[in-house]
Amino acid sequence: MSPTGAGTATRVKGSSSVGRSSLRRPATASRGTVSSDVALSVRGLTKRFGNVTAVDSADLEVKSGSFYGFVGPNGAGKTTTLSMVTGLLRPDAGIVKVYGADVWRNAAVAKRMLGVLPDRLRLFDRLTGVEYLHHAGGLRGLDRKTTLDRTQDLVNAFGLEHSLHRFVSDYSAGMVKKIAIAAAMIHSPRLLVLDEPFESVDPVSAQVVIDILQKFTHAGGTVLLSSHSMDLIERVCDSVAIIADGRTLASGTLDEVLDGHSLEDRFVELAGGATAVEGMEWLHSYSD
């Protein structure tokens, strides 16, 4: 098992076709980036809030074309790490590069290659679905025709055809996640960073999103997502990192990290949850 670097990405397991509209191949590298098979490189990433170290010298390497899972217990530093990776939160130390472009020193180039779904994202919910996607395209500098064409492709792929003209405030949790991920993809990013994309999402909607993300990686894109669902990560990802107490405990291909165990067992072993109930033997004797 490699303690810091991810191995070569393998074909995503459990792939299935979206069966609707095809999604465009991710954009090629922008001018000023370094050509690399590494989509995301994180070195020594650190963030402190007062006396609390939320992320402690975290390292991460995500290979281009991989479907990468990011797991850890509550309060482990996952959201803080992803916020720094995507330029939403400035680190106290460390370097983040997206296809060779420094997220902080070359932000314009790096962020053109990023599509982001932050944790607990608040949408402009007084816009309709189509208005929201048009707004996202405009923010990304797309011309009107490109925005309209890509909106239609995304709407078809995510199965939102009958909800386009409803206010986002009337959407279900699954529909909100779909429209938010569609907005993150409209500019054809090379790397998608998704923080808990399946939280509060029904299984049918989740599978639609998974199918689209798998198709995205098969076309050359890269996905980094966090989730509390070990089964989902083990089923769809080819690589994984485990974080606890702000430190990266293991990272690499799924086979490297699992080492013959299930992801849940490996997670509990590394994160220390196996000893959490020690000293509570009194629970086995009942009060009269």
C-alpha positions in Angstrom: 0.0 0.0 0.0 1.3 3.4 -0.9 1.0 5.8 2.0 0.7 9.0 0.0 0.4 8.6 -3.8 -2.4 7.1 -5.8 -1.5 4.3 -8.1 -2.4 4.1 -11.8 -6.1 4.4 -12.2 -8.0 1.3 -13.3 -11.3 1.0 -15.2 -14.2 2.1 -13.0 -16.1 -0.9 -11.6 -19.8 -1.3 -12.2 -20.0 1.1 -15.1 -23.3 1.5 -17.0 -24.4 3.6 -19.9 -26.3 6.8 -19.2 -28.6 6.0 -22.1 -29.7 9.6 -22.8 -27.7 12.4 -24.3 -24.0 12.1 -24.7 -21.8 14.4 -22.7 -18.9 16.3 -24.2 -15.3 15.3 -23.7 -13.7 17.4 -21.0 -11.8 20.4 -22.2 -8.1 20.0 -22.9 -5.5 21.8 -20.8 -5.6 25.6 -20.9 -2.6 27.7 -21.9 -0.1 28.0 -19.1 -0.7 24.5 -17.5 1.9 21.8 -17.2 0.9 18.7 -19.2 0.6 15.9 -16.7 -1.1 12.6 -15.9 -1.8 13.9 -12.5 -5.1 15.8 -12.2 -4.7 17.0 -8.7 -1.5 17.3 -6.6 -1.8 18.3 -2.9 1.3 18.6 -0.8 1.6 19.6 2.9 -1.9 21.2 3.0 -2.5 22.7 6.4 -5.4 24.8 7.9 -5.8 26.0 11.5 -8.7 27.7 13.1 -7.4 29.3 16.2 -5.7 26.6 18.2 -7.4 23.8 16.3 -5.6 22.2 13.4 -8.3 21.1 11.0 -6.0 19.8 8.3 -2.5 18.7 9.1 0.0 18.5 6.3 -2.3 16.5 4.0 -0.9 15.0 0.8 -3.0 13.7 -2.0 -2.4 12.7 -5.6 -5.3 12.0 -8.0 -4.4 10.5 -11.4 -6.1 11.9 -14.5 -9.1 9.8 -15.5 -9.7 8.3 -12.1 -12.8 8.1 -10.0 -11.4 9.0 -6.6 -13.2 8.5 -3.3 -12.4 10.6 -0.2 -13.6 9.2 3.1 -13.3 10.0 6.8 -15.3 10.3 10.0 -17.3 13.4 10.8 -14.9 16.2 11.7 -12.0 14.6 9.9 -11.3 17.6 7.7 -12.8 16.4 4.4 -14.8 19.5 3.7 -12.0 21.8 4.8 -9.6 19.9 2.5 -11.9 20.0 -0.5 -12.6 23.7 0.1 -8.9 24.5 0.0 -8.4 22.2 -3.0 -11.0 24.2 -5.0 -9.9 27.6 -3.9 -12.8 28.4 -1.7 -10.7 28.5 1.5 -7.1 29.7 1.7 -4.7 27.3 3.4 -2.1 28.3 6.0 0.5 26.1 4.3 0.8 23.7 1.4 0.5 23.6 -2.4 -2.5 22.6 -4.6 -2.1 22.1 -8.3 -4.8 21.2 -10.9 -3.1 19.7 -13.9 0.0 21.6 -13.0 -1.7 25.0 -12.4 -1.4 26.3 -8.8 -4.9 26.9 -7.4 -3.7 30.1 -5.7 -0.9 31.5 -7.8 -2.5 30.6 -11.2 -6.2 30.7 -10.0 -7.8 31.7 -13.3 -6.2 28.8 -15.2 -6.8 26.2 -12.4 -10.4 27.1 -11.9 -11.2 26.9 -15.6 -10.4 23.2 -15.3 -12.5 22.7 -12.1 -16.1 21.9 -11.6 -17.2 22.1 -7.9 -20.1 21.0 -5.8 -19.4 22.4 -2.3 -20.9 21.0 0.9 -24.4 22.4 1.6 -24.4 24.6 -1.5 -27.2 27.1 -1.5 -28.6 27.6 -5.0 -30.4 30.6 -6.4 -33.7 28.9 -5.7 -35.9 31.7 -7.1 -34.6 30.8 -10.6 -36.0 28.0 -12.6 -33.8 25.1 -13.5 -33.1 26.4 -17.0 -32.4 29.9 -15.7 -30.0 28.4 -13.2 -28.0 26.5 -15.8 -28.0 29.6 -18.1 -26.7 31.6 -15.2 -23.9 29.1 -14.6 -22.9 29.1 -18.2 -22.8 32.9 -18.2 -20.6 32.9 -15.1 -18.2 30.6 -16.8 -18.0 32.9 -19.9 -19.8 30.6 -22.3 -21.5 32.3 -25.3 -25.3 32.0 -25.6 -25.4 29.2 -28.2 -22.9 27.1 -26.3 -24.8 27.6 -23.1 -28.1 26.7 -24.7 -26.7 23.6 -26.4 -25.0 22.3 -23.2 -28.0 23.1 -21.1 -30.1 20.8 -23.3 -27.5 18.0 -23.2 -27.2 18.2 -19.4 -31.0 18.4 -18.9 -31.4 15.3 -21.1 -28.6 13.4 -19.3 -29.9 14.2 -15.8 -33.5 13.5 -16.6 -34.6 17.1 -15.8 -36.7 17.7 -18.9 -40.0 18.0 -17.1 -38.6 20.3 -14.3 -36.9 22.9 -16.4 -39.4 25.7 -15.8 -40.1 25.0 -12.1 -38.4 27.1 -9.4 -35.4 25.3 -7.9 -37.0 26.0 -4.5 -39.6 23.4 -5.5 -37.1 20.7 -6.4 -36.6 17.6 -4.3 -33.2 16.9 -2.7 -32.2 14.6 -5.5 -33.2 17.2 -8.2 -31.2 19.9 -6.4 -28.1 17.8 -6.5 -28.7 16.9 -10.1 -29.0 20.6 -11.2 -26.0 21.6 -9.1 -23.8 18.9 -10.6 -25.1 19.9 -14.1 -24.1 23.5 -13.4 -20.6 22.3 -12.2 -20.2 20.4 -15.6 -21.5 23.0 -18.0 -18.1 24.5 -18.8 -16.6 21.1 -19.6 -14.1 20.9 -16.7 -11.3 18.3 -16.5 -11.7 17.7 -12.8 -15.0 17.5 -10.8 -14.7 17.9 -7.0 -18.0 16.9 -5.3 -18.5 17.1 -1.6 -21.2 14.6 -0.4 -23.0 14.6 -3.8 -25.4 11.8 -2.7 -26.4 13.1 0.7 -30.3 13.0 1.0 -30.5 11.6 -2.6 -32.8 8.7 -3.4 -31.2 5.6 -4.9 -32.7 6.1 -8.4 -31.4 9.7 -8.7 -28.0 8.6 -7.2 -27.6 5.9 -9.9 -28.4 8.5 -12.6 -25.6 10.7 -11.3 -23.2 7.8 -10.9 -23.8 6.7 -14.5 -23.1 10.3 -15.7 -19.9 10.5 -13.6 -18.7 7.2 -14.9 -19.3 8.2 -18.4 -17.4 11.5 -17.7 -14.3 9.5 -16.4 -14.4 7.1 -19.3 -14.2 10.2 -21.6 -11.0 11.3 -19.8 -12.4 13.4 -17.0 -11.5 13.0 -13.3 -13.8 12.8 -10.3 -12.9 13.4 -6.7 -15.9 12.9 -4.3 -16.4 12.6 -0.6 -19.0 10.3 0.8 -19.9 8.5 4.1 -21.2 5.5 2.1 -18.3 3.0 2.1 -20.3 0.6 -0.1 -20.8 3.3 -2.8 -17.1 4.3 -2.8 -16.0 0.7 -3.0 -18.5 0.0 -5.8 -17.8 3.0 -8.1 -14.3 4.3 -7.3 -11.0 3.0 -8.5 -8.9 4.9 -6.0 -9.5 6.2 -2.4 -8.0 8.2 0.4 -8.8 7.9 4.0 -8.5 10.9 6.3 -8.9 11.3 10.0 -7.9 14.1 12.4 -6.8 16.2 9.4 -4.2 13.6 8.3 -4.2 11.4 5.2 -3.9 7.9 6.7 -3.9 6.0 3.4 -4.3 6.7 -0.3 -3.9 4.8 -3.6 -5.8 2.5 -5.8 -8.7 0.7 -4.2 -6.8 -2.6 -4.1 -3.8 -1.0 -2.5 -5.7 0.6 0.3 -8.1 -2.3 1.0 -5.3 -4.9 1.1 -7.8 -7.7 0.9 -10.3 -6.1 3.4 -13.6 -4.3 2.8 -13.4 -0.5 2.8 -15.5 -0.3 5.9 -13.2 -2.6 7.8 -10.1 -0.8 6.6 -11.6 2.6 7.5 -12.5 1.4 11.0 -9.0 0.0 11.5 -7.2 3.2 10.3 -9.6 5.7 11.9 -9.6 4.0 15.3 -13.3 3.3 15.5 -12.8 -0.4 16.5 -12.0 0.6 20.1 -14.7 3.2 20.6 -16.9 1.0 22.7 -14.2 -0.5 24.9 -14.9 0.1 28.6 -18.7 0.0 28.1 -19.2 -3.6 29.3 -21.9 -2.3 31.7 -24.2 -2.1 28.7 -24.4 -5.9 28.7 -25.9 -6.0 32.2 -29.5 -4.7 32.4 -31.1 -2.7 35.2 -33.9 -4.5 37.1 
